[in-house]
Amino acid sequence: MEWLEKFNKVFESKIRLGLMSVLVVNDSLSFNELKDLLQLTDGNLASHLKALEEIKYIAFQKQFAGRKPLTTYKATESGHKAFTEHLQVLENMIRENL
């Protein structure tokens, strides 16, 4: 099973899989938008964002919206590539087992 060797363990977490799913199809999303979309607590979301940021799959930008701080996140080129490759591995796995 060659596909198993190419399986990206980062995406074993359904939260990280969900995060990358929404970030690759959107230019960027705020912390609160991600929290609402994925129905996560602040701490849970923050820990998974940090993990993806550490491996450079996502990037963030801090700015202000009026007087309020606003942090937005986006998938990096390497994150987009890793996620696309992971989806291809899953697709290949499904095709082999049909």
C-alpha positions in Angstrom: 0.0 0.0 0.0 2.2 2.8 -1.3 -0.4 5.4 -0.5 0.0 4.8 3.2 3.6 6.1 3.0 2.3 9.4 1.4 -0.4 9.9 4.0 0.2 13.2 5.8 -0.2 12.6 9.5 -0.7 16.4 10.1 -4.2 15.9 8.7 -5.2 12.9 10.9 -6.8 15.5 13.1 -10.3 16.3 11.9 -9.8 19.9 13.2 -6.7 20.4 11.1 -8.3 18.8 8.1 -11.3 21.2 8.6 -9.0 24.2 9.0 -7.1 23.5 5.8 -10.3 22.7 4.0 -11.7 26.1 4.6 -8.5 28.0 4.3 -7.6 26.6 0.8 -10.9 27.7 -0.6 -10.9 31.2 1.0 -8.3 34.0 0.6 -8.2 34.4 4.4 -10.5 34.0 7.4 -10.5 35.6 10.8 -10.0 33.7 14.0 -13.7 34.3 14.9 -14.9 33.2 11.4 -12.9 30.0 11.8 -14.2 29.4 15.3 -17.8 29.8 14.1 -17.4 27.7 11.0 -15.7 24.8 12.8 -17.6 25.3 16.1 -14.5 25.2 18.2 -13.4 26.8 21.5 -10.8 29.6 21.5 -8.2 27.3 23.0 -8.8 24.3 20.8 -8.7 26.5 17.7 -5.6 28.4 18.8 -3.6 25.2 19.5 -4.4 23.7 16.1 -3.6 27.0 14.3 -0.3 27.2 16.1 0.6 23.6 15.0 -0.2 24.4 11.4 1.7 27.7 11.6 4.8 26.0 13.1 5.1 23.8 10.0 4.4 26.7 7.7 1.1 25.4 6.3 -0.7 28.6 7.3 0.3 32.2 7.9 -1.4 34.9 9.9 -1.7 38.6 9.8 -2.5 40.9 12.7 -4.2 44.2 12.1 -6.9 46.5 13.5 -10.5 46.8 12.5 -11.2 50.2 14.0 -10.0 49.8 17.6 -10.3 46.0 17.7 -7.4 43.7 16.9 -8.1 41.4 14.0 -6.1 38.3 13.2 -6.6 36.6 9.9 -5.2 33.3 8.6 -4.5 31.9 5.2 -3.1 28.8 3.7 0.5 29.1 2.5 1.7 27.8 -0.8 3.4 24.8 1.0 0.2 24.2 3.0 -1.9 24.3 -0.1 0.4 21.8 -1.8 0.5 19.5 1.2 -3.3 19.5 1.5 -3.8 18.9 -2.2 -1.3 16.0 -2.1 -3.1 14.6 1.0 -6.5 14.7 -0.8 -4.9 12.9 -3.8 -3.6 10.2 -1.5 -7.1 9.8 0.0 -8.7 9.7 -3.5 -6.1 7.0 -4.6 -6.8 5.0 -1.5 -10.6 5.0 -2.2 -10.1 4.1 -5.8 -7.9 1.1 -5.0 -10.4 -0.2 -2.5 -13.6 0.1 -4.6 
